[in-house]
Amino acid sequence: MNPFDRKVVEGQCGTGSSTRSPLVLGNDGAGVVEAVGDQVTRFAVGDRIYGQFMKVELGRGSYADLTVATEASHLAHLPEDLSYAVAAAIPTSSMAAYNAVETLGLLDGQSLVINGATGGVGQSAIQFAAAAGARVIATASPDLEGFVRDLGADDVVDFTAGLTAVKKTTAS
């Protein structure tokens, strides 16, 4: 479950009375293709897929035994070495990270500070920014420094250390 699902329940997505009932939540998901339409060429029965499934206006989401998606939906083939549970946690947070990094238009060698680097969006942002050639500065606790470095962070700031007040002095 991600914040988008909560916002849908709270009516913050502009859905209001136009939402079909019953509403099945679940924006992100992963599973196996059970059937395809005649015109579908991107996926085949038996394919492992993951992505964003929710269509609020139609009342359908991924928290169901079966759901329907169009071939043009935000879906991708699931790599064999990725579990369904992990894959289902990726789409919305990674799309947010991708869009943010892409919007920045980072150039090779530019620096980017990623606050909250160990969260869902932050983990993906590190990887996208590093792939773009940016110098990534990530905030993380000391026990997760190695983790964010493995994702591509060049430098890690320990956010648990706090700040020390420094008194400015002037020479006489």
C-alpha positions in Angstrom: 0.0 0.0 0.0 1.3 3.4 -0.8 0.1 7.0 0.0 -1.9 7.1 -3.3 -4.3 4.4 -2.0 -4.9 6.3 1.2 -5.6 9.5 -0.7 -8.2 7.7 -2.9 -9.9 6.4 0.3 -9.9 9.9 1.7 -11.3 11.4 -1.5 -8.3 13.5 -2.2 -7.9 12.4 -5.8 -10.8 14.3 -7.3 -12.8 11.1 -7.7 -15.8 11.9 -5.5 -19.1 10.5 -6.5 -17.7 9.5 -9.9 -15.9 6.6 -8.4 -17.4 3.2 -9.3 -18.6 1.1 -6.4 -17.4 -1.3 -5.1 -13.9 0.3 -5.2 -11.0 -2.2 -5.2 -7.8 -0.4 -4.0 -4.3 -1.1 -5.0 -2.3 1.1 -7.4 0.8 -1.0 -7.5 0.9 -4.8 -8.1 2.6 -7.8 -9.6 1.3 -11.0 -11.0 1.0 -13.4 -13.9 -1.0 -12.6 -17.1 -4.0 -15.0 -17.2 -5.5 -13.9 -20.5 -5.0 -11.3 -23.3 -7.2 -9.8 -25.9 -6.8 -10.4 -29.6 -4.9 -7.2 -30.3 -2.4 -7.5 -27.4 1.2 -8.0 -28.6 3.2 -6.7 -25.6 2.2 -9.4 -23.2 1.3 -13.1 -23.4 -0.4 -15.6 -21.1 2.1 -16.6 -18.4 4.2 -13.4 -18.5 5.3 -12.2 -15.1 4.4 -8.5 -14.9 4.4 -5.5 -12.5 3.3 -1.9 -12.6 0.4 0.4 -11.8 -3.0 -1.1 -12.2 -5.5 1.2 -10.5 -8.3 2.8 -12.5 -10.2 4.6 -9.8 -13.0 5.8 -12.1 -13.7 2.2 -13.0 -13.4 1.0 -9.4 -10.6 -1.5 -10.1 -7.2 -1.9 -8.5 -4.6 -4.6 -7.8 -5.9 -5.8 -4.4 -8.0 -8.5 -6.1 -7.4 -12.0 -7.2 -7.8 -10.8 -10.8 -7.6 -7.3 -12.3 -7.8 -5.9 -15.8 -5.3 -3.6 -17.5 -4.8 -2.2 -20.9 -1.7 -2.9 -23.0 -0.9 0.8 -22.7 -1.0 0.7 -18.9 2.2 1.4 -16.9 3.2 -2.2 -16.8 6.5 -4.0 -17.5 7.8 -7.5 -17.6 9.1 -8.7 -14.2 12.7 -9.9 -14.1 13.0 -13.5 -13.0 15.2 -12.6 -10.0 12.7 -10.1 -8.6 10.0 -11.4 -6.2 6.4 -10.4 -6.7 6.3 -8.7 -3.3 9.4 -6.5 -4.0 8.1 -5.7 -7.5 4.7 -4.7 -6.2 6.4 -2.1 -4.0 8.3 -0.4 -6.8 6.1 1.3 -9.4 4.7 4.5 -7.8 7.7 5.4 -5.7 10.1 4.7 -8.6 7.9 6.7 -11.1 8.0 9.6 -8.7 11.8 9.3 -8.4 12.3 8.9 -12.2 10.1 11.9 -13.0 11.9 14.1 -10.4 15.4 13.2 -11.7 14.3 13.5 -15.3 12.8 16.9 -14.7 16.0 18.1 -13.2 17.8 17.3 -16.4 21.0 16.4 -14.5 24.2 16.7 -16.5 27.3 14.5 -16.0 29.2 15.7 -12.9 26.4 17.8 -11.3 25.6 17.1 -7.7 22.3 16.1 -6.2 21.4 15.9 -2.5 18.8 13.2 -1.8 17.2 13.7 1.6 15.3 10.6 2.8 17.6 8.4 0.6 16.5 5.1 2.3 12.8 5.6 1.6 11.0 4.2 -1.5 11.5 7.3 -3.6 15.0 8.0 -2.3 16.3 4.6 -3.1 15.2 4.8 -6.7 16.3 8.5 -7.0 19.9 7.5 -6.0 20.0 5.0 -8.8 18.5 7.2 -11.5 20.7 10.2 -10.6 23.8 8.0 -10.5 22.9 6.5 -13.9 22.6 10.1 -15.2 26.2 10.7 -14.1 25.4 12.9 -11.1 27.4 13.0 -7.9 24.9 11.8 -5.4 24.9 13.0 -1.8 22.5 10.9 0.3 21.2 11.3 3.8 21.2 8.1 5.8 21.8 6.7 9.3 25.3 5.2 9.8 23.9 1.6 9.7 22.5 2.2 6.2 25.6 4.0 4.7 26.8 0.9 2.9 23.3 0.3 1.5 23.0 3.7 -0.1 26.5 3.6 -1.4 25.7 0.2 -3.1 22.7 2.0 -4.7 25.1 4.6 -6.2 25.6 7.3 -3.5 29.0 9.0 -3.7 28.8 10.6 -0.3 26.6 10.0 2.7 25.5 12.5 5.3 24.6 11.1 8.7 21.4 12.8 9.5 21.4 11.4 13.1 24.5 13.4 14.0 22.6 16.7 14.3 24.1 20.1 13.9 26.5 21.8 16.1 26.0 25.5 16.7 29.1 27.5 15.6 29.7 31.0 17.0 31.0 33.3 14.3 34.0 35.2 15.4 35.6 38.2 13.8 39.3 39.2 13.9 40.1 42.5 15.7 
